[in-house]
Amino acid sequence: MSVFVVVGAGPVGRETARLLAADGHEVRLVSRSGTAPGGSVVGIALDARDGQGLVRIGAGAEAIFMCAMPLYTRWPTDFPPIMEGVAAAADDLQARLIVLGNVYGYGSGAKSPLTSTAPLAPTSVKGNVRAAMWERALSANIPALEIRASDYLGNGAGSLFTLMTLPPLLAGRPAMVSGDLDALHAWTFTKDVARTLVAASRYRGEWGRAFLVPSQHASIRNLAVRFAELAGLPDPELQALSEEDLDALGRDDELMRELPEMAYLFRRPLILDASDTERVLGVSASSLDTMIDDTLRKD
């Protein structure tokens, strides 16, 4: 049995902790609220910026999973001190560090299909935040891996689709979408992210690298139609938003104000080639219907 610390109690952090505990490990789930998914997972209330606090509660830890997720509107201010606290604690504990990341750091010029070895070349504020987080992980004197996901689906998942498109779709109203409605896009299941994180903790190859989470690909239009079918609703009416529409929405909504800089992700195909993750870590993507069913699930 090993000791693991999971920082962040969102959908991915909770599922990661649950999977580790199911394997018989001692798991400490750290968040400001101290919540835990039940079972043998121990929930601990702590601000992850407190590196020394993490050192105290992480005694004996084999690895730390960095799954914390501040508000989308506060990434530039909140992510750096959280990453600093986690990386410093991992360094002091000499625990391996596994970081939950995403594809923002590859930038708007990245080729599709995207591979884990593509160079980071961020072209957005949030992309630069993500790239800096990975650089901080690499600067620690411990082995580090980053697990990079695309837009989330799953129960409790937060993504442009689940926050902006899905609520009106399920209410039978015109659903707002941004970008090319027919371009293939990678959708990542939160539970597949957790399975990839856990599999990465067992990786015995050379660390200091990234893995992409195996994902399913569907256009926004096809995804919306499938959501409607599985929810027993008629075909959705999709309202495509222009750049001007996004700018107008952002004038009155703080979250919408964050969307234009990342809109490039939906203007053309975004395909992930996670074949090395499937081959090396033994993780494959769940079916799209499984992702949708879980997203629609009501706790």
C-alpha positions in Angstrom: 0.0 0.0 0.0 1.2 3.5 -0.9 0.3 6.9 0.4 -1.0 9.4 -2.2 -2.0 13.1 -1.9 -4.6 14.4 -4.3 -4.9 18.2 -4.4 -8.3 19.4 -5.6 -11.7 17.9 -5.0 -13.4 18.6 -8.3 -14.9 15.8 -10.5 -11.4 14.6 -11.6 -9.7 14.9 -8.1 -12.6 13.0 -6.4 -12.6 10.2 -9.0 -8.8 9.9 -8.8 -8.9 9.6 -5.1 -11.7 7.0 -5.3 -9.7 4.9 -7.8 -6.6 5.0 -5.7 -8.4 4.0 -2.6 -10.2 1.2 -4.4 -6.7 -0.1 -5.2 -6.0 -0.3 -1.5 -3.9 2.8 -1.1 -4.0 5.4 1.6 -5.4 8.6 0.0 -5.5 12.1 1.4 -7.8 14.4 -0.6 -6.9 18.1 -0.1 -9.2 21.0 -0.8 -10.3 24.2 0.9 -13.5 22.5 2.0 -12.0 19.2 3.1 -14.7 17.2 1.3 -14.2 13.6 0.3 -16.1 11.1 -1.8 -16.5 8.7 1.1 -15.0 5.3 1.6 -11.5 5.2 2.9 -10.5 8.6 1.3 -9.5 11.1 4.0 -10.6 14.6 3.2 -8.3 17.4 4.5 -9.2 21.1 4.5 -6.1 23.1 3.4 -5.3 25.9 1.0 -2.9 24.3 -1.5 -0.9 27.5 -1.6 0.4 26.5 1.8 3.3 24.3 0.7 4.5 23.6 4.3 1.0 22.6 5.2 1.0 20.1 2.3 4.4 18.8 3.6 2.9 18.1 7.0 -0.2 16.3 5.7 1.8 14.6 2.9 4.3 12.7 5.1 5.2 9.4 3.5 3.5 10.2 0.2 4.8 8.4 -2.9 3.2 11.0 -5.3 1.1 14.2 -5.3 -1.6 14.7 -7.9 -2.1 18.3 -8.7 -5.8 18.5 -9.7 -6.8 21.8 -8.2 -8.9 24.1 -10.4 -9.5 27.7 -9.5 -12.2 29.8 -11.1 -11.7 30.2 -14.8 -11.7 33.9 -14.4 -8.9 33.8 -11.9 -6.3 31.5 -13.6 -3.5 34.1 -13.9 -3.8 35.1 -10.3 -4.7 31.9 -8.5 -2.9 29.1 -10.4 0.7 30.2 -9.9 0.7 30.2 -6.1 -1.2 26.9 -6.0 1.3 25.4 -8.4 4.2 26.8 -6.3 2.8 25.4 -3.1 2.3 21.9 -4.6 5.6 21.8 -6.4 7.5 23.0 -3.3 5.8 20.4 -1.2 6.6 17.6 -3.7 10.2 18.7 -3.7 10.4 18.7 0.1 8.7 15.3 0.4 10.7 13.9 -2.6 7.3 12.7 -3.9 6.6 12.3 -7.6 4.4 15.0 -9.1 1.6 14.3 -11.5 0.0 17.4 -12.9 -3.5 17.6 -14.5 -3.2 20.0 -17.5 -4.9 20.7 -20.8 -4.0 21.5 -24.4 -4.0 25.3 -24.0 -0.2 25.4 -23.9 0.2 24.1 -27.4 -1.2 27.4 -28.8 -3.3 28.3 -31.9 -0.6 27.3 -34.3 -0.5 23.6 -33.1 -1.1 21.0 -35.8 -4.0 18.6 -35.6 -3.8 15.7 -34.8 -2.1 17.0 -31.7 0.5 14.7 -30.0 1.9 14.9 -26.5 5.4 15.6 -27.9 4.3 18.7 -29.8 6.2 21.8 -28.5 4.4 24.2 -26.2 3.9 27.5 -27.9 1.1 29.3 -26.0 -0.8 32.1 -27.7 -3.2 33.0 -25.0 -3.1 34.2 -21.4 -4.4 30.9 -20.1 -2.0 29.0 -22.4 0.9 30.9 -20.9 -0.4 30.1 -17.4 -0.5 26.4 -18.2 2.9 26.3 -19.8 4.4 28.1 -16.8 2.8 25.5 -14.5 4.5 22.7 -16.3 7.8 24.6 -16.3 7.5 24.9 -12.5 6.8 21.2 -12.2 9.9 20.4 -14.3 12.1 22.7 -12.1 11.3 20.7 -9.0 14.0 18.1 -8.1 11.5 15.2 -8.4 10.1 13.2 -11.3 7.1 15.0 -12.9 4.4 14.0 -15.5 1.6 16.1 -17.0 -1.7 14.6 -18.1 -3.3 16.9 -20.7 -7.0 16.8 -21.5 -9.3 18.5 -23.9 -12.8 19.9 -23.2 -14.6 17.9 -20.4 -17.7 15.9 -20.5 -19.0 14.0 -17.4 -21.0 14.6 -14.3 -20.1 18.0 -12.8 -17.8 18.8 -15.7 -17.2 22.4 -16.6 -16.5 23.2 -20.2 -17.7 25.7 -22.8 -20.2 23.1 -24.0 -21.6 22.1 -20.6 -21.8 25.7 -19.4 -23.1 27.5 -22.4 -24.7 25.1 -24.8 -26.1 22.3 -22.7 -28.4 24.1 -20.3 -30.6 25.8 -23.0 -30.5 22.6 -25.1 -31.9 20.6 -22.2 -34.5 23.3 -21.6 -35.7 23.1 -25.2 -34.4 26.6 -26.1 -32.0 27.6 -28.9 -28.5 26.5 -27.7 -25.6 28.9 -28.1 -22.4 27.5 -29.7 -19.1 29.1 -30.7 -16.9 28.1 -33.7 -17.3 25.7 -36.6 -20.3 23.6 -35.8 -19.0 20.8 -38.1 -15.3 20.6 -37.2 -14.3 17.5 -35.3 -13.4 18.3 -31.7 -11.8 16.2 -28.9 -14.1 15.6 -25.9 -12.5 14.2 -22.7 -14.4 12.2 -20.1 -13.6 13.2 -16.5 -13.4 9.6 -15.4 -11.0 8.8 -18.2 -8.8 11.7 -17.0 -8.8 10.1 -13.5 -7.9 6.7 -14.9 -5.1 8.2 -16.9 -3.7 10.0 -13.8 -3.8 6.8 -11.8 -2.2 4.8 -14.6 0.5 7.5 -14.9 1.4 7.0 -11.2 2.5 3.5 -12.2 4.6 4.6 -15.2 8.1 3.2 -15.0 9.6 5.0 -18.1 11.4 8.3 -18.2 9.4 11.1 -16.5 9.6 14.8 -17.4 7.0 14.2 -20.2 3.3 14.6 -21.0 0.5 12.2 -21.9 -2.7 13.2 -23.7 -5.9 11.7 -22.3 -7.6 9.4 -24.8 -10.7 11.2 -26.0 -13.6 10.9 -28.4 -14.1 13.2 -31.4 -17.4 14.7 -32.6 -18.5 18.0 -34.1 -20.4 20.4 -31.8 -23.5 19.8 -34.0 -23.2 16.0 -33.7 -22.6 16.1 -30.0 -25.6 18.4 -29.4 -27.8 16.1 -31.5 -26.6 13.0 -29.6 -27.2 14.7 -26.2 -30.8 15.5 -27.4 -31.4 11.9 -28.5 -30.2 10.4 -25.2 -32.2 13.0 -23.2 -35.3 12.2 -25.2 -35.6 15.6 -26.8 -36.1 16.8 -30.4 -33.2 17.8 -32.5 -31.7 21.0 -31.0 -31.8 24.4 -32.5 -28.2 25.7 -32.5 -27.4 29.4 -32.5 -23.9 30.0 -33.8 -22.2 32.9 -32.2 -19.8 35.3 -34.1 -16.8 36.9 -32.5 -18.9 40.0 -32.2 -21.5 38.1 -30.3 -18.9 36.7 -27.9 -17.5 40.2 -27.3 -21.0 41.5 -26.6 -21.8 38.7 -24.1 -18.5 39.4 -22.4 -19.5 43.0 -21.6 -22.1 41.8 -19.1 -20.7 38.4 -18.1 -17.3 37.9 -16.4 -17.1 34.3 -17.5 -18.1 35.0 -21.1 -15.4 37.7 -21.2 -12.8 34.9 -20.9 -14.0 33.0 -24.0 -12.8 35.0 -27.0 -9.1 34.2 -26.4 -9.8 30.5 -26.4 -12.2 30.6 -29.4 -9.5 29.3 -31.8 -9.9 25.9 -30.3 -13.4 25.6 -31.9 -12.7 27.3 -35.3 -11.0 24.2 -36.8 -10.6 20.5 -36.0 -9.0 19.7 -32.7 -8.0 16.0 -32.8 -5.9 14.3 -30.1 -3.6 11.5 -31.0 -3.3 9.7 -27.6 -2.0 6.4 -29.1 1.1 6.5 -26.9 -1.1 6.8 -23.8 -3.2 3.8 -24.9 0.0 1.8 -25.7 2.1 2.8 -22.7 -0.4 3.4 -19.9 -3.1 1.0 -21.1 -5.9 3.6 -21.0 -8.5 4.0 -23.8 -11.4 6.4 -24.2 -14.9 5.6 -23.0 -17.6 5.7 -25.6 -19.2 9.0 -26.4 -22.6 7.7 -25.2 -21.0 6.8 -21.9 -19.7 10.3 -21.5 -23.0 11.8 -22.4 -25.0 9.5 -20.1 -22.7 10.5 -17.2 -23.0 14.2 -18.0 -26.8 13.9 -17.9 -26.8 11.9 -14.7 -28.5 13.6 -11.7 -26.9 12.9 -8.3 
